[in-house]
Amino acid sequence: MKIAIEGCAHGELEKIYDLIESIQQEQNITVDLLICCGDFQSTRNLADLQCMAVPQKHLDMCSFYKYYSGEKRAPILTIFIGGNHEASNYLQELPYGGWVAPNIYYLGYAGVVNCSGIRIGGISGIYKGHDFLKGRFEFSPYDEATKRSVYHQRQIDVFRLKQLSPKVDIMLSHDWPRGITNYGNETQLLRFKPAFREDIESNRLGSAPCEDLLQKLKPPFWFAAHLHCKFAAVVAHSETDTTKFLALDKCLPKRRFLQILDIPTNDDGKKKEDDQLRLKYDLEWLTVLNLTNHLISIRASNGYMPGEGDAERVNFTPTAEEKAKVLERFGNDLTIPCNFVRIAKPYQPDQESMDMRSVEQPQAFLNPQTTLFCDKLNIDDPLRLAMLMTGHQLNTSTYVDQQPAIDDGTKEKSPTKRGSNEDELDVEDDDDDVDDDEGQGSMKTLDITPLQPKLSLSDVLPQPKWREHDSHDTDLSTTLDESTNLSTSNCSVLSLPTPQKTDDKNPPSCLESSLTVNDLNLSSPVQLDVEKNEDQKKTSEAHLLDNPPVKKFKRRNETIYSKEDSD
C-alpha cells in the first residue's frame, strides 16, 4: 500500500491533492492513503477561523471548506492529527476522532486506527508543561489564553497511549519527540535552522511526552511536522527494534513537505463491492478508552495519573476478556462507520467577504458522531462534561443543506471567558504565521441553527469518579530497507506544480448523512428506562448541574512532571 506523508498542511488541501495526482500520473502509481501531521486547518466557515491562534492578517479560508460543503470530495482517504494552527472548536467536537468531511478522518486528541492491517496511532497538539497536567476545560468561545491552551497535549492522552501492548506500526505527532535531533544530522539541521541551537543544547526542542512514547512504543515509523523543515533520524532501541523518524516541511513551493512510502500488507482492507479502503477501530485502544474513562478531568487545575504505590489500578493494558466485552458492544464489527454529518454552515465565497471584523467565534456544539461513539462505548465526551459542569447549555445543532432552518430559542446568548495562562510563540520562522499579539476587532456571530437537544445517556448515568492532585548523516529514503521490510518509492516531493482545476462529479465514498441528534438510537449498558418523559430527563440534567462531582485532592508522581520544560 502506498502512503503519502505530508507535513503541515495549513489548509492547502487542493494543492496537496493536485500534487499527488500529478505524481500518480507521472510515475503510474496509485496512492492509497494520505497522512497529514498537523496544522490541518479544517475551517468550515469564517467563524471557525476566529478560533485559530494566528494573527488576523494571516487568517485565510484556504480550501478545506470545499470538501466540507460537498463542492469537492477528497480523492484519497485522508487521516490527520491536530497541530497548533487549527479550528480548535471543530476538532473539540471530535475528541475521540471522527470524519471532518467525507473521506477525511481526524484521529482525535489521541487515537489508534487500523487501515489495511497497518496500525496507525497519533497524538495531536504540542507540548507545554504548564498545561500538560490540566484537564480539558476549554471550549469556544475562547479567550486569547484558552485559544492556545486548547491545543496543548494532556497527560491523559499520553497515559492512554502508553497502555498499548502490541506495536503501533506508524506513529504521528505534530511536535517532534524531544531529543530526536541526537539521532540525525544535527549539524545540517542547525545550518538550516540556527535558531534551534539554544533549545537543542538545553534539551527543550520538542515534546517530552512524545519522547516517552517513542521509547515506550518503539514504532517502526514516526512522522511529525511543526518546525517547518525536513529532518530524518534513526533511533535504534535494540538490535531488533528501530524507529525511522521523519519530519516534513509546510506546504509551500520548493519545500520538502511530502514523501511517499510503499508499505506491503497482507490485508488489502478493501471491500469488493466498492473497492474502497475502510478504516477500522483498534480494539485495544477502544478498551483502553473504556477502562480509563474515570480519569477524565475537565478542570483547569493539575491532576496526576495513577502511579506505583497507589491502591487503585495502575496498568490499563486490557485483558482478553475486557477486549471481548468491548468487541461485543460493537457487534463484532470494528469498521468505522461513514457517518459524517454537517453541523455548521459552510463558507460561501460568492456570498461572504473575508472581512473578519464582523465575525465572532461560534458557541460550542456537540457532534452526533461523538455522541453515538460515547454511548456505544459507555464513555464520556469531555466537551459535554465541561459544558455541563460550568452551567452551559448543551448546544446540539445539525445543519444540512436541504434541511429548513429551525430555531427553538436554545442558542446561548453570551460567551463566557475562561482561563488565564499565556503562551509564548511556538515556532520562530520567517515565513510562519505565529505572531499572537494582534488584537481583534468588533465581531458578529455566525448564524448556526440549533435543534432541540436530546439528553445523552452519558448525562443521566452515574458520573465518573473524579480525581485531582494538588550526529549521523541520515536520510530516511536511504535507510528504510536496512532493518524492516518496508520500502520507500523514489519520490520525495520538493515543490508544488501549477495547480490544475478538477471537476469532481463522483459521489463521495462516505456519503453525507442527514443524521440528527434525535435520530440516534442510543442504548444503555445499565438498566435504565429510556422511555423517560422529557420532564424526568430535564430533572436528571439539572441534578448534574447542581451537584458536580468533587475530586479528591492527591499529590503524587509530581517529580516526573517538573516545570523546567514548560516553555
Secondary structure, 3 states (H helix, E strand, C coil): CEEEEECECCCCHHHHHHHHHHHHHHHCCCCCEEEECCCCCCCCCHHHHCCCCCCHHHCCCCCHHHHHHCCCCCCCEEEECCCCCCCHHHHHCCCCCEEEECCEEECCCEEEEEECCEEEEEECCECCHHHHCCCCCCCCCCCCCHHHHCCECCHHHHHHHCCCCCCCCEEEECCCECCHHHHECHHHHHHHCHHHHHHHHCCCCCEHHHHHHHHHHCCCEEEECCCCCCEEEEEECCCCCEEEEEECCECCCCCCCEEEEECCCCCCCECCCCCCECEEECHHHHHHHHHCHHHCCCCCCCCCCCCCCCCCCCCCCCCHHHHHHHHHHCCCCCECCCCCECCCCCCCCCCCCCCHHHCCCCCCCCCHHHHHHHHHHCCCCHHHHHHHHCCCCCCCCCCCCCCCCCCCCCCCCCCCCCCCCCCCCCCCCCCCCCCCCCCCCCCCCCCCCCCCCCCCHHHHCCCCCCEECCCCCCCHHHHCCCCCCCEEEEEEECCCCCCCCCCCCCCCCCCCECCCHHHCCCCCCCCCCCCCCHHHHHHHHHHHHHCCCCCEECCCCHHHHCHHHCC
